[in-house]
Amino acid sequence: MIPYNPQLKEKARHLRNNSTFTEIMLWNYLKNKQVKGYDFHRQKPLGNFLVDFFCNELMLAIEVDGESHHGNEQHDKERQKKIEQFGISFLRFDDMEVRHSLEGVLQKIEAWIESYETTHPQPLSRGEENKLR
């Protein structure tokens, strides 16, 4: 389990209730395990930070960099570096990329997942093990 600052729970709730248009666009595809069956969460506290989207099983954070990120690139890099210390990988997309090329963004996410699955094979479930016997 990744530790987090419990004081961030209320801020995360506020951000979930006040998502940007592009966060909502992307969330409509990430929610309900629609992307290759993986469970994503919105505004997930990790350490002392929040990430836009997070999948624990993949240890993947996805960030949509909107206007609030412009001019804060150095801060974002430092923040990302601290979160990566938990073994978390990042995918970052610009707000305009999500807005104008959502299909391309989804293809990049799926390609990252396929690469991950290739290098991190899942163990067989008990049912699958029994079929091999």
MOTAGI-V491198 format. One record per backbone hydrogen bond with DSSP energy under -1.0 kcal/mol. NH is the residue of the N-H (numbers start at 1). CO is the residue of the C=O. E is the energy in kcal/mol with one decimal. If there is no record, write none. Layout:
# MOTAGI-V491198
nh=NH co=CO e=E
nh=NH co=CO e=E
This chain:
# MOTAGI-V491198
nh=5 co=47 e=-2.7
nh=8 co=5 e=-2.3
nh=9 co=6 e=-1.5
nh=12 co=8 e=-2.8
nh=13 co=9 e=-2.2
nh=14 co=10 e=-2.3
nh=15 co=11 e=-2.6
nh=16 co=12 e=-2.4
nh=17 co=13 e=-1.9
nh=24 co=20 e=-2.3
nh=25 co=21 e=-2.4
nh=26 co=22 e=-2.4
nh=27 co=23 e=-2.8
nh=28 co=24 e=-2.2
nh=29 co=26 e=-1.6
nh=30 co=26 e=-1.6
nh=31 co=27 e=-2.6
nh=34 co=31 e=-1.3
nh=36 co=34 e=-1.1
nh=38 co=35 e=-2.0
nh=41 co=54 e=-2.3
nh=43 co=52 e=-2.6
nh=44 co=51 e=-1.8
nh=46 co=49 e=-3.2
nh=47 co=3 e=-2.8
nh=49 co=46 e=-2.0
nh=51 co=44 e=-2.0
nh=53 co=62 e=-1.8
nh=54 co=41 e=-2.1
nh=55 co=60 e=-2.4
nh=59 co=55 e=-1.2
nh=60 co=55 e=-1.9
nh=61 co=89 e=-3.1
nh=62 co=53 e=-2.5
nh=63 co=91 e=-2.6
nh=65 co=93 e=-3.1
nh=66 co=64 e=-1.0
nh=69 co=66 e=-1.8
nh=72 co=69 e=-2.4
nh=76 co=72 e=-2.7
nh=77 co=73 e=-2.3
nh=78 co=74 e=-2.3
nh=79 co=75 e=-2.7
nh=80 co=76 e=-2.8
nh=81 co=77 e=-2.4
nh=82 co=78 e=-1.9
nh=83 co=79 e=-2.1
nh=84 co=80 e=-2.7
nh=86 co=83 e=-2.0
nh=87 co=84 e=-2.2
nh=89 co=59 e=-2.9
nh=91 co=61 e=-2.1
nh=93 co=63 e=-2.5
nh=95 co=65 e=-2.4
nh=98 co=94 e=-2.0
nh=99 co=95 e=-2.4
nh=100 co=96 e=-2.5
nh=101 co=97 e=-2.2
nh=105 co=101 e=-2.1
nh=106 co=102 e=-2.7
nh=107 co=103 e=-2.1
nh=108 co=104 e=-2.0
nh=109 co=105 e=-2.2
nh=110 co=106 e=-2.7
nh=111 co=107 e=-2.4
nh=112 co=108 e=-2.2
nh=113 co=109 e=-2.3
nh=114 co=110 e=-2.6
nh=115 co=111 e=-2.2
nh=116 co=112 e=-2.4
nh=117 co=113 e=-3.0
nh=118 co=114 e=-1.7
nh=119 co=115 e=-1.6
nh=120 co=116 e=-1.7
nh=129 co=125 e=-2.4
nh=130 co=126 e=-2.4
nh=131 co=127 e=-1.5
nh=132 co=128 e=-1.1
